Amino acid sequence: MAKYNRNSGKKWSKEDIQQLKKLAKGNTPTGVISIKIGRTKDSIYKKASENNIGLKPTNQSPYNRKKSKK
């Protein structure tokens, strides 16, 4: 818990949200984002949800792939 005390209880600044958007867009894992911003994973998920920021990796193959025509 000690490594998150840096921003614990502080309001999110516009710069923090911009950094979250940038890191999420770059497919940065949530654990790495939490360390870089200095927040817990739960707070990262909550703020991403509030601001419609997707945290799922975009470089994964979809599960329901269409069959290719031969």
C-alpha positions in Angstrom: 0.0 0.0 0.0 2.8 2.4 0.7 3.7 3.0 -2.9 0.3 4.5 -3.7 0.3 7.1 -0.9 1.7 9.8 -3.2 -1.8 10.7 -4.7 -4.0 8.9 -2.2 -7.1 11.0 -1.5 -6.2 13.8 -3.9 -8.5 14.8 -6.7 -7.7 13.8 -10.2 -6.1 16.7 -12.2 -6.7 17.2 -15.9 -3.1 16.2 -16.5 -3.6 12.9 -14.6 -6.7 12.1 -16.8 -4.8 13.0 -20.0 -1.9 10.7 -18.9 -4.4 7.9 -18.2 -5.9 8.3 -21.7 -2.4 8.3 -23.3 -1.2 5.3 -21.4 -4.5 3.4 -22.1 -4.3 4.2 -25.8 -0.8 2.8 -25.8 -2.0 -0.6 -24.4 -0.1 0.0 -21.1 -1.0 -2.6 -18.5 -3.2 -1.3 -15.7 -0.5 -2.2 -13.1 2.0 -0.1 -14.9 -0.5 2.8 -15.3 -1.2 2.7 -11.5 2.5 3.0 -10.7 3.2 5.8 -13.2 0.2 7.8 -12.1 0.6 6.9 -8.4 -2.9 5.5 -7.9 -4.4 2.1 -7.1 -5.6 -0.2 -9.8 -9.2 0.2 -8.4 -9.0 4.0 -8.8 -7.6 3.6 -12.3 -10.5 1.4 -13.3 -13.1 3.7 -11.7 -11.7 6.9 -13.4 -11.4 5.1 -16.7 -15.0 4.0 -16.4 -16.2 7.5 -15.5 -14.4 9.0 -18.5 -15.2 6.3 -21.1 -11.6 5.2 -21.4 -11.1 1.6 -22.6 -8.4 -0.3 -20.7 -8.7 -3.5 -22.7 -5.8 -4.2 -25.0 -6.6 -3.5 -28.7 -3.9 -5.8 -30.1 -5.6 -9.0 -29.1 -7.4 -11.2 -31.6 -11.2 -11.1 -31.4 -12.9 -14.3 -30.0 -15.7 -14.4 -32.6 -13.7 -14.3 -35.8 -15.5 -14.6 -39.0 -14.6 -17.6 -41.1 -12.5 -16.6 -44.1 -14.0 -17.4 -47.5 -11.8 -19.7 -49.7 
